[in-house]
Amino acid sequence: MAARIAPNEAHTLITREGYTHVDVRSVPEYEGGHPEGAYNIPFMHAGAGGMTPNPDFLAAFEAHFPRDAKLVIGCLSGGRSARACAALEAAGYTQLVDQRAGFGGARDPFGRVTEAGWSGAGLPTAAGPDAERGWSALAPKRA
């Protein structure tokens, strides 16, 4: 099971230990704001009917990251990243950490932030599409 770490700990792993941040939120969420330098491989896609599983999730990881890659997995509040880590571990990925509290922070049942996320912790962020690290660049190409 992947270790769950705070945003500041994730930032340290990325800046000092060679980890790569992969944001598993939907494309619109990622483009609205994400950790600076993060890749976007959505665990689920946002659509008119709500969130649906991304059938290309694992294929995209396999195409871009070896199974021993040092990866920080993050989402909005920590739920999707935990599920994504479980799926990646089942596929043989061995150096994963799950960034607790995601980009927007962990919240209690009343919507109050109980732990600041990446943005609330004041860590470096970017917004908009990313031509090299966004889903459009990482999605498996269909013949």
C-alpha positions as CSV (number, residue, x, y, z in Angstrom):
1,M,0.0,0.0,0.0
2,A,1.4,3.4,-1.0
3,A,2.4,5.7,1.8
4,R,0.0,8.7,2.2
5,I,2.0,11.9,2.6
6,A,1.2,15.6,3.1
7,P,1.5,18.1,0.3
8,N,4.8,19.6,1.7
9,E,6.3,16.1,1.9
10,A,5.3,15.5,-1.7
11,H,6.9,18.7,-2.8
12,T,10.1,17.7,-1.0
13,L,10.1,14.3,-2.8
14,I,9.6,16.0,-6.1
15,T,12.3,18.8,-5.7
16,R,14.9,16.8,-3.8
17,E,14.4,13.1,-4.6
18,G,13.5,12.9,-8.2
19,Y,9.8,12.0,-7.9
20,T,7.3,13.0,-10.6
21,H,3.8,14.4,-9.7
22,V,0.9,12.8,-11.6
23,D,-2.4,14.5,-11.2
24,V,-5.2,12.0,-11.7
25,R,-8.1,14.5,-11.8
26,S,-10.2,15.2,-14.9
27,V,-8.9,17.4,-17.6
28,P,-11.0,20.4,-16.6
29,E,-9.9,20.1,-13.0
30,Y,-6.2,19.9,-14.0
31,E,-6.5,22.9,-16.4
32,G,-8.2,24.9,-13.6
33,G,-5.0,24.6,-11.5
34,H,-2.5,21.9,-10.7
35,P,0.9,21.4,-9.1
36,E,3.6,23.0,-11.2
37,G,5.2,20.4,-13.5
38,A,2.5,17.8,-12.9
39,Y,1.4,15.3,-15.5
40,N,-2.3,14.7,-16.1
41,I,-3.5,11.1,-16.4
42,P,-7.2,11.2,-15.3
43,F,-8.4,8.2,-13.3
44,M,-11.9,9.3,-14.2
45,H,-13.3,11.6,-16.9
46,A,-15.9,14.3,-16.3
47,G,-18.9,14.2,-18.5
48,A,-22.6,15.2,-18.8
49,G,-23.5,12.1,-16.7
50,G,-20.9,12.7,-14.0
51,M,-17.6,11.0,-13.6
52,T,-16.8,7.8,-15.6
53,P,-13.7,5.6,-15.4
54,N,-10.9,6.3,-17.8
55,P,-10.5,3.1,-19.8
56,D,-7.0,4.3,-20.9
57,F,-5.7,5.1,-17.4
58,L,-3.3,2.1,-17.1
59,A,-2.3,2.2,-20.7
60,A,-1.2,5.8,-20.4
61,F,0.9,5.1,-17.3
62,E,2.5,2.1,-19.0
63,A,3.4,4.2,-22.1
64,H,5.0,7.0,-20.1
65,F,6.3,5.7,-16.8
66,P,8.3,2.5,-16.0
67,R,7.0,0.4,-13.2
68,D,9.8,1.5,-10.9
69,A,9.3,5.2,-11.6
70,K,9.2,7.4,-8.4
71,L,5.7,8.8,-8.6
72,V,3.6,11.1,-6.4
73,I,-0.1,10.6,-7.2
74,G,-2.5,13.4,-6.4
75,C,-6.1,14.5,-7.0
76,L,-8.5,17.0,-5.5
77,S,-8.9,15.8,-2.0
78,G,-7.2,12.4,-1.7
79,G,-9.9,9.9,-2.7
80,R,-9.2,9.3,-6.4
81,S,-5.5,9.3,-5.8
82,A,-5.9,6.5,-3.2
83,R,-7.9,4.4,-5.7
84,A,-5.4,5.2,-8.5
85,C,-2.5,4.1,-6.3
86,A,-4.3,0.8,-5.6
87,A,-4.8,0.2,-9.3
88,L,-1.2,1.1,-10.2
89,E,0.1,-1.1,-7.4
90,A,-2.0,-4.0,-8.7
91,A,-0.4,-3.4,-12.1
92,G,3.1,-3.7,-10.6
93,Y,4.1,-0.1,-9.9
94,T,6.5,-0.1,-6.9
95,Q,7.5,3.4,-6.0
96,L,4.3,5.2,-5.4
97,V,3.3,7.8,-2.8
98,D,-0.3,9.1,-2.4
99,Q,-0.4,12.8,-1.8
100,R,-3.0,13.2,1.0
101,A,-5.4,16.2,0.8
102,G,-4.9,16.5,-3.0
103,F,-4.8,19.9,-4.7
104,G,-7.9,21.4,-2.9
105,G,-7.6,20.0,0.6
106,A,-9.2,17.3,2.6
107,R,-12.7,18.2,3.9
108,D,-15.0,17.1,6.7
109,P,-18.7,16.1,6.0
110,F,-19.6,19.8,6.3
111,G,-17.1,20.9,3.6
112,R,-14.6,22.5,6.0
113,V,-11.0,22.0,5.1
114,T,-9.3,19.6,7.6
115,E,-6.0,19.6,5.9
116,A,-4.7,22.0,3.3
117,G,-4.1,20.7,-0.1
118,W,-1.3,21.6,-2.5
119,S,-2.7,25.0,-3.4
120,G,-3.7,25.8,0.2
121,A,-0.2,25.0,1.4
122,G,1.2,27.7,-0.9
123,L,3.1,25.3,-3.1
124,P,3.9,26.2,-6.8
125,T,1.0,25.9,-9.1
126,A,0.2,26.3,-12.8
127,A,-3.1,26.5,-14.7
128,G,-4.3,25.9,-18.2
129,P,-3.5,23.1,-20.7
130,D,0.0,21.7,-20.9
131,A,1.1,20.7,-24.4
132,E,3.7,18.2,-23.1
133,R,2.2,16.9,-19.8
134,G,-1.5,17.3,-20.3
135,W,-3.9,14.4,-21.1
136,S,-4.0,15.4,-24.8
137,A,-0.3,14.7,-25.0
138,L,-0.3,11.5,-22.8
139,A,-3.5,9.8,-24.0
140,P,-2.9,6.6,-26.0
141,K,-3.3,7.3,-29.7
142,R,-6.0,5.4,-31.4
143,A,-5.4,4.0,-34.9
